[in-house]
Amino acid sequence: MHRRRSQLTIAAVAFVLGLLVVIQLRSQAGDPGLAQLSAQDLTVLVANLNDRNDQLRQEGSSLERELSTLTANRSRGDVSVDEITADLERVRAYAGLDAVAGPGVTISFSGPIDGHGVEELINELRNAGAEAISVGGTRVVSGVVVSGPAGSVAVSGTTLPAGFELQAIGAPDKLTGSLTRSGGVIAQLAATQSKLVVTVTPVDRLELPATQRTLVPAHGRPRL
Amino acid sequence: MVSVAGRLRAIPSWQVTLGVALLALGFLIAAQLASEGPRVRYTTQERSPLLQTANELQAEQDSLKQRILDLRDQIQSVETQGEGAAETVRQLNAQLQQARVSAGLIALTGTGIVIQLEDSRRPVPPDGSEADYLVGSHDIRTVVEELWGAGAEAVAVNGERITTTTAIIDVGTSLLVNSAYLTPPYQVTALGAPDLYDKLSASPGFVDLVRARGEGYGIQISLAEPDSVDVPAFVGTVTLRYSRPLPSPSAGPSVLPSGSTSP
């Protein structure tokens, strides 16, 4: 009788123990989602999500207008050459297939900058809403990588001459502010390379060339 | 000493087992409470409205993206319905499709590889920095750059297509790609020639990454070469607000006859 009760007790304790181990492990693994972010990070996230959602809403509205024009044309028996042409121009400009002009910034360097540093600047320009970027006169589109040590920076394998510049089209004040803020990308580059001076100049009008690359994949086909 | 050993032996074994089990139980309860304490305190402060907003915005982003995908499908189908109408329209639509593929607006499937990056499981040494043991935007950007360098033709990170306007930045211990919030493990999917795997594994930059981050800090980097990979379409704005297209001498669209639409 005594033996039996002790076994029951041990069984009960073992059960609770097992349960707790599982709970503990689960809560340790945690969800890697939003719950782990600090209030500061959440603020950054909310700001980013707001911006993106605004853009998505605008894009949705313009697509809706496009669709209704196309549908109206079609019901009248008209061919929508103008609409399709406008769509084509828009997409080609975005992809970098056509040359574009607009306001933006020119970034020049004095002192050693390597390919990695240029990539950091490009990432920050994109984050600040740059619409088109070129480095040393080559349009930076998907697939273009800036690499190499200081003194022989190359764009997709082609070495750039000394004194090359980075150009980006977008809101000049936003691009400048984002690059030059304290603790920002330029401050970080200067911290690792004391001889480097990065100068950002707002410009009213820049012309960026079209890419020479073929951007249609040879090894992929549209997924239906 | 002898008497102590004697008394120990006298204790029934079940009591010892129970004692040990209860001890472990106590530890676990304490650990559980300790690990929950700060988190509960955290969420009840100013974070919770932010957390709720962020969650709502994420849900909104998902539905906005879906709406854009639907609208694009409808537009594409209306545009191509006029196909029989004129040779001009046929050509325009073919060009538009190529441009959309080039811009990353079309989901693709083909040969390729998947690289997965996960946070380190090693304990952070007392003098170490926790960030070094987590996958950061730097790591993902390096992988993406190395993939482009190795000849990848399309790349996506956790379902976000990398386009010409994509920024990859840190937010806390997670990432924002195209302003979408991504958490580890990160899967970088790349479409490319069948030798993409070999080219990437032979690239000095990628070897450095594996050595420095993988061997150095225990970041888990793995490569897979499935039969085929899928990369999703970029869902976002392609409307440029500051850039105007310049007429280029070789451009197809600008030489098309105008005035063939409604009066």
HADDOCK unambig.tbl for C-alpha pairs under 7 A between the chains (distance, minus, plus):
assign (segid A and resid 6 and name CA) (segid B and resid 14 and name CA) 6.81 0.50 0.50
assign (segid A and resid 10 and name CA) (segid B and resid 18 and name CA) 6.04 0.50 0.50
assign (segid A and resid 13 and name CA) (segid B and resid 21 and name CA) 6.94 0.50 0.50
assign (segid A and resid 17 and name CA) (segid B and resid 25 and name CA) 5.77 0.50 0.50
assign (segid A and resid 20 and name CA) (segid B and resid 28 and name CA) 6.72 0.50 0.50
assign (segid A and resid 24 and name CA) (segid B and resid 32 and name CA) 5.93 0.50 0.50
assign (segid A and resid 32 and name CA) (segid B and resid 183 and name CA) 6.26 0.50 0.50
assign (segid A and resid 33 and name CA) (segid B and resid 183 and name CA) 6.50 0.50 0.50
assign (segid A and resid 34 and name CA) (segid B and resid 51 and name CA) 6.99 0.50 0.50
assign (segid A and resid 37 and name CA) (segid B and resid 172 and name CA) 5.86 0.50 0.50
assign (segid A and resid 39 and name CA) (segid B and resid 47 and name CA) 5.25 0.50 0.50
assign (segid A and resid 41 and name CA) (segid B and resid 171 and name CA) 5.81 0.50 0.50
assign (segid A and resid 41 and name CA) (segid B and resid 172 and name CA) 5.50 0.50 0.50
assign (segid A and resid 42 and name CA) (segid B and resid 50 and name CA) 6.40 0.50 0.50
assign (segid A and resid 42 and name CA) (segid B and resid 51 and name CA) 6.89 0.50 0.50
assign (segid A and resid 45 and name CA) (segid B and resid 171 and name CA) 6.90 0.50 0.50
assign (segid A and resid 46 and name CA) (segid B and resid 54 and name CA) 5.39 0.50 0.50
assign (segid A and resid 48 and name CA) (segid B and resid 179 and name CA) 5.81 0.50 0.50
assign (segid A and resid 49 and name CA) (segid B and resid 57 and name CA) 6.21 0.50 0.50
assign (segid A and resid 49 and name CA) (segid B and resid 179 and name CA) 6.25 0.50 0.50
assign (segid A and resid 52 and name CA) (segid B and resid 179 and name CA) 6.22 0.50 0.50
assign (segid A and resid 53 and name CA) (segid B and resid 61 and name CA) 5.73 0.50 0.50
assign (segid A and resid 55 and name CA) (segid B and resid 237 and name CA) 6.17 0.50 0.50
assign (segid A and resid 56 and name CA) (segid B and resid 64 and name CA) 6.21 0.50 0.50
assign (segid A and resid 56 and name CA) (segid B and resid 65 and name CA) 6.97 0.50 0.50
assign (segid A and resid 56 and name CA) (segid B and resid 236 and name CA) 5.80 0.50 0.50
assign (segid A and resid 56 and name CA) (segid B and resid 237 and name CA) 6.19 0.50 0.50
assign (segid A and resid 57 and name CA) (segid B and resid 64 and name CA) 6.64 0.50 0.50
assign (segid A and resid 59 and name CA) (segid B and resid 237 and name CA) 5.38 0.50 0.50
assign (segid A and resid 60 and name CA) (segid B and resid 67 and name CA) 6.90 0.50 0.50
assign (segid A and resid 60 and name CA) (segid B and resid 68 and name CA) 5.42 0.50 0.50
assign (segid A and resid 63 and name CA) (segid B and resid 71 and name CA) 6.37 0.50 0.50
assign (segid A and resid 64 and name CA) (segid B and resid 71 and name CA) 6.79 0.50 0.50
assign (segid A and resid 67 and name CA) (segid B and resid 75 and name CA) 5.43 0.50 0.50
assign (segid A and resid 70 and name CA) (segid B and resid 78 and name CA) 6.83 0.50 0.50
assign (segid A and resid 71 and name CA) (segid B and resid 78 and name CA) 6.90 0.50 0.50
assign (segid A and resid 78 and name CA) (segid B and resid 261 and name CA) 6.27 0.50 0.50
assign (segid A and resid 78 and name CA) (segid B and resid 262 and name CA) 5.96 0.50 0.50
assign (segid A and resid 79 and name CA) (segid B and resid 82 and name CA) 6.67 0.50 0.50
assign (segid A and resid 79 and name CA) (segid B and resid 261 and name CA) 5.64 0.50 0.50
assign (segid A and resid 80 and name CA) (segid B and resid 261 and name CA) 5.79 0.50 0.50
assign (segid A and resid 81 and name CA) (segid B and resid 89 and name CA) 6.43 0.50 0.50
assign (segid A and resid 81 and name CA) (segid B and resid 260 and name CA) 6.67 0.50 0.50
assign (segid A and resid 81 and name CA) (segid B and resid 261 and name CA) 5.81 0.50 0.50
assign (segid A and resid 82 and name CA) (segid B and resid 261 and name CA) 6.51 0.50 0.50
assign (segid A and resid 84 and name CA) (segid B and resid 92 and name CA) 6.97 0.50 0.50
assign (segid A and resid 85 and name CA) (segid B and resid 253 and name CA) 6.44 0.50 0.50
assign (segid A and resid 88 and name CA) (segid B and resid 96 and name CA) 5.20 0.50 0.50
assign (segid A and resid 88 and name CA) (segid B and resid 99 and name CA) 6.98 0.50 0.50
assign (segid A and resid 90 and name CA) (segid B and resid 239 and name CA) 6.41 0.50 0.50
assign (segid A and resid 91 and name CA) (segid B and resid 99 and name CA) 6.16 0.50 0.50
assign (segid A and resid 91 and name CA) (segid B and resid 100 and name CA) 6.42 0.50 0.50
assign (segid A and resid 91 and name CA) (segid B and resid 103 and name CA) 6.73 0.50 0.50
assign (segid A and resid 91 and name CA) (segid B and resid 238 and name CA) 6.44 0.50 0.50
assign (segid A and resid 92 and name CA) (segid B and resid 99 and name CA) 5.69 0.50 0.50
assign (segid A and resid 93 and name CA) (segid B and resid 245 and name CA) 5.92 0.50 0.50
assign (segid A and resid 94 and name CA) (segid B and resid 103 and name CA) 6.85 0.50 0.50
assign (segid A and resid 94 and name CA) (segid B and resid 238 and name CA) 5.79 0.50 0.50
assign (segid A and resid 94 and name CA) (segid B and resid 240 and name CA) 6.84 0.50 0.50
assign (segid A and resid 95 and name CA) (segid B and resid 102 and name CA) 6.33 0.50 0.50
assign (segid A and resid 95 and name CA) (segid B and resid 103 and name CA) 4.46 0.50 0.50
assign (segid A and resid 95 and name CA) (segid B and resid 164 and name CA) 6.71 0.50 0.50
assign (segid A and resid 98 and name CA) (segid B and resid 245 and name CA) 6.39 0.50 0.50
assign (segid A and resid 98 and name CA) (segid B and resid 246 and name CA) 6.93 0.50 0.50
assign (segid A and resid 98 and name CA) (segid B and resid 248 and name CA) 6.96 0.50 0.50
assign (segid A and resid 99 and name CA) (segid B and resid 245 and name CA) 5.89 0.50 0.50
assign (segid A and resid 99 and name CA) (segid B and resid 246 and name CA) 5.28 0.50 0.50
assign (segid A and resid 99 and name CA) (segid B and resid 248 and name CA) 6.87 0.50 0.50
assign (segid A and resid 100 and name CA) (segid B and resid 243 and name CA) 5.73 0.50 0.50
assign (segid A and resid 100 and name CA) (segid B and resid 244 and name CA) 5.27 0.50 0.50
assign (segid A and resid 100 and name CA) (segid B and resid 245 and name CA) 4.33 0.50 0.50
assign (segid A and resid 100 and name CA) (segid B and resid 246 and name CA) 5.13 0.50 0.50
assign (segid A and resid 101 and name CA) (segid B and resid 243 and name CA) 5.33 0.50 0.50
assign (segid A and resid 101 and name CA) (segid B and resid 244 and name CA) 5.22 0.50 0.50
assign (segid A and resid 101 and name CA) (segid B and resid 245 and name CA) 6.44 0.50 0.50
assign (segid A and resid 101 and name CA) (segid B and resid 246 and name CA) 6.54 0.50 0.50
assign (segid A and resid 102 and name CA) (segid B and resid 242 and name CA) 5.50 0.50 0.50
assign (segid A and resid 102 and name CA) (segid B and resid 243 and name CA) 4.68 0.50 0.50
assign (segid A and resid 102 and name CA) (segid B and resid 244 and name CA) 6.26 0.50 0.50
assign (segid A and resid 103 and name CA) (segid B and resid 242 and name CA) 6.53 0.50 0.50
assign (segid A and resid 123 and name CA) (segid B and resid 167 and name CA) 5.25 0.50 0.50
assign (segid A and resid 123 and name CA) (segid B and resid 168 and name CA) 6.91 0.50 0.50
assign (segid A and resid 126 and name CA) (segid B and resid 165 and name CA) 5.48 0.50 0.50
assign (segid A and resid 126 and name CA) (segid B and resid 166 and name CA) 6.25 0.50 0.50
assign (segid A and resid 126 and name CA) (segid B and resid 167 and name CA) 5.30 0.50 0.50
assign (segid A and resid 127 and name CA) (segid B and resid 167 and name CA) 5.06 0.50 0.50
assign (segid A and resid 131 and name CA) (segid B and resid 165 and name CA) 6.52 0.50 0.50
assign (segid A and resid 131 and name CA) (segid B and resid 240 and name CA) 6.46 0.50 0.50
assign (segid A and resid 141 and name CA) (segid B and resid 164 and name CA) 4.76 0.50 0.50
assign (segid A and resid 142 and name CA) (segid B and resid 163 and name CA) 5.44 0.50 0.50
assign (segid A and resid 142 and name CA) (segid B and resid 164 and name CA) 4.73 0.50 0.50
assign (segid A and resid 143 and name CA) (segid B and resid 148 and name CA) 4.86 0.50 0.50
assign (segid A and resid 143 and name CA) (segid B and resid 153 and name CA) 6.95 0.50 0.50
assign (segid A and resid 144 and name CA) (segid B and resid 148 and name CA) 6.92 0.50 0.50
assign (segid A and resid 145 and name CA) (segid B and resid 145 and name CA) 6.08 0.50 0.50
assign (segid A and resid 145 and name CA) (segid B and resid 148 and name CA) 6.84 0.50 0.50
assign (segid A and resid 145 and name CA) (segid B and resid 149 and name CA) 6.61 0.50 0.50
assign (segid A and resid 169 and name CA) (segid B and resid 242 and name CA) 6.76 0.50 0.50
assign (segid A and resid 169 and name CA) (segid B and resid 243 and name CA) 6.63 0.50 0.50
assign (segid A and resid 170 and name CA) (segid B and resid 242 and name CA) 5.55 0.50 0.50
assign (segid A and resid 215 and name CA) (segid B and resid 102 and name CA) 4.67 0.50 0.50
assign (segid A and resid 216 and name CA) (segid B and resid 98 and name CA) 6.84 0.50 0.50
assign (segid A and resid 216 and name CA) (segid B and resid 101 and name CA) 6.07 0.50 0.50
assign (segid A and resid 216 and name CA) (segid B and resid 102 and name CA) 5.06 0.50 0.50
assign (segid A and resid 217 and name CA) (segid B and resid 153 and name CA) 5.43 0.50 0.50
assign (segid A and resid 219 and name CA) (segid B and resid 110 and name CA) 5.75 0.50 0.50
assign (segid A and resid 219 and name CA) (segid B and resid 111 and name CA) 6.29 0.50 0.50
assign (segid A and resid 219 and name CA) (segid B and resid 191 and name CA) 7.00 0.50 0.50
assign (segid A and resid 219 and name CA) (segid B and resid 192 and name CA) 5.58 0.50 0.50
assign (segid A and resid 219 and name CA) (segid B and resid 193 and name CA) 5.91 0.50 0.50
assign (segid A and resid 220 and name CA) (segid B and resid 108 and name CA) 5.71 0.50 0.50
assign (segid A and resid 220 and name CA) (segid B and resid 109 and name CA) 5.19 0.50 0.50
assign (segid A and resid 220 and name CA) (segid B and resid 110 and name CA) 4.27 0.50 0.50
assign (segid A and resid 220 and name CA) (segid B and resid 111 and name CA) 6.90 0.50 0.50
assign (segid A and resid 220 and name CA) (segid B and resid 191 and name CA) 6.75 0.50 0.50
assign (segid A and resid 221 and name CA) (segid B and resid 108 and name CA) 5.31 0.50 0.50
assign (segid A and resid 221 and name CA) (segid B and resid 109 and name CA) 5.55 0.50 0.50
assign (segid A and resid 221 and name CA) (segid B and resid 110 and name CA) 6.41 0.50 0.50
assign (segid A and resid 222 and name CA) (segid B and resid 106 and name CA) 6.29 0.50 0.50
assign (segid A and resid 222 and name CA) (segid B and resid 107 and name CA) 5.73 0.50 0.50
assign (segid A and resid 222 and name CA) (segid B and resid 108 and name CA) 4.44 0.50 0.50
assign (segid A and resid 222 and name CA) (segid B and resid 109 and name CA) 6.32 0.50 0.50
assign (segid A and resid 223 and name CA) (segid B and resid 107 and name CA) 5.41 0.50 0.50
assign (segid A and resid 223 and name CA) (segid B and resid 108 and name CA) 4.87 0.50 0.50
assign (segid A and resid 223 and name CA) (segid B and resid 109 and name CA) 5.55 0.50 0.50
